[in-house]
Structure formats: structure tokens, C-alpha cells
């Protein structure tokens, strides 16, 4: 059974910034980006343990066709999406789990 996804507020800001940047590059590209991210969310929801753990219990799923990754944590009854970030960002800025329920 798929685990429901819950999102930290930061995820909305991440997606809005990336969407805006891609739309400035070429109209419609932002929509393609969001579609690719949504496909990643669907895969994570169905197969939460599929992607590698990169730091303690934080996992990373690479977004298809875009240089972005979804960072998330699997809990007992849900998946917490921590961030959606460009893969060129410094790994020290990648999200780390801060505790259950956040």
C-alpha cells in the first residue's frame, strides 16, 4: 500500500523558484519540470525504499530530465518530502532529518 506524502513548507518554495526559472528560459518548460517532479513523487509514494539513503534516514530521488533531486524521509505511516533541490548545490546544503514529525 502506498504511503501518503507530506511536504515541508520549503518544498513549495523550491518548486516555485525552479518553475519560475524554467518558465523564463522557455514558456512551458516550467510545466514540464513540475510534471517530472510529480512523476518522482508518485514513484516515491509507491516505492519509498527504492532510492538510496544519502545521510542517515534521508533518501534522494533524481528527477527525470532535470538536474533536480527530491529529498525525503520514510516514516512508519508516511513519507516526508524535505526539499526539491538542484543537484549542483553544495551537498552541505542538502536537507538532513531533524527529528520525527517535522
N, C-alpha and C positions, 0 to 999 in steps of 0.2 A: 504494500500500500504506500503510495507517495506521501512524503512528509510535507506539510504546508511550509511555505516560505514566509518569513517575516523579514522586514527590511529596517535597517538603521536609517535614521534621517539623512545621514551622509550620502546614502545611495542615490536619493533623488537629486541632490546637488551634483553628484558625479555625473549622472546621466544627463542632466540639463546642460551642464558645461560642455560635455562631449557632443551632444546633439547640436548645440549652437555652433560649435566649431565646425562640425562636418557640414552643416547647412550653409555656412559661409563659404566653404570650399566649393560646394556644388549643391544646388537645390535638390532635395530628395535623398541626398546621401545620409543626412541625419536620420531619416526614417529607416533606411537600410541598416544603419547602426543599431537603432532600437530593436528592429526585427531580429538581428543577430544576437543581441543581448537577451532578448526574450527566449530565443531558442536555447541559449545557455541555461537560463532559469528553469526552463521545462526539463532539460536533461538533469540538472541538479536535483530538481524536485522528485523525479522518477528514480534516479540512481545516485543518491547523495554520497555514497562512499566510492564512487567511480574515480574521482580526481585525487591527486596526490596531496598529502599533508605537507605544508611547507614550513610551518612553525607550530609546534605543539599541536593543538587541535584545529588550526586554521588550514583550510584547503583552498586550492586555486584552480579555477576552470578558465581556460583560454577561450576568448570569444572568437568564433569563426570569422575569417576575412577582415578582422580589425585587430589592431595591436592593443587590445584591452583584455583584462582578466577580471573575473568575478571572484572575490574572496569571501569565504563563508565558513560557518561552523555548524556541525551536525550535533543536535541535541537529541534527547530521548524522543520527544514528540514533535519536533520542528527543526527547520533549518534556518539559521540566522545569517542573512546576507549582510556582510560587514561593509563592503565597498566594491565599486567598479572603477578600476584604475588603469591608466595607460601602462603598458608593460615596460616602457623605458624609464619609468620613475625609479628613483633610488630605492632599493629593497628595504632600507631602514625606514622608509615611509609607509611600507605595506602594513595593513592592519594586523593587529595581534588581538587575540581574545583577551578580554579584560575581566571576565567572570560571567557566570551564568545569568541569563535574564536581561542582558543589556542589548 
